[in-house]
């Protein structure tokens, strides 16, 4: 599912909301998740899962074109851990 399909599904399920309002709700939802993760926090949605970040250590990588060694700095990456209910739905 892409963002436009999500917006369409939400608009169909909530006919009392204008398309702009549905889009605003989705924007706020994702902006709040991103902001919390940027602070180093965690976002838990019961029954769905939890978003957090993990630290990746600095390492030496390779340029695929030249084969030359390249230094890759440490960084934080997003991580998603699915909740119990969603795992059960996936494995029916």
Secondary structure, DSSP 8 states (H G I E B T S, - for coil): --HHHHHHHHHHH-TTS-HHHHHHHHHHHHHHHHHHHHTT--EEETTTEEEEEEEE--EEEE-TTT--EEEE--EEEEEEEE-HHHHHHHT-
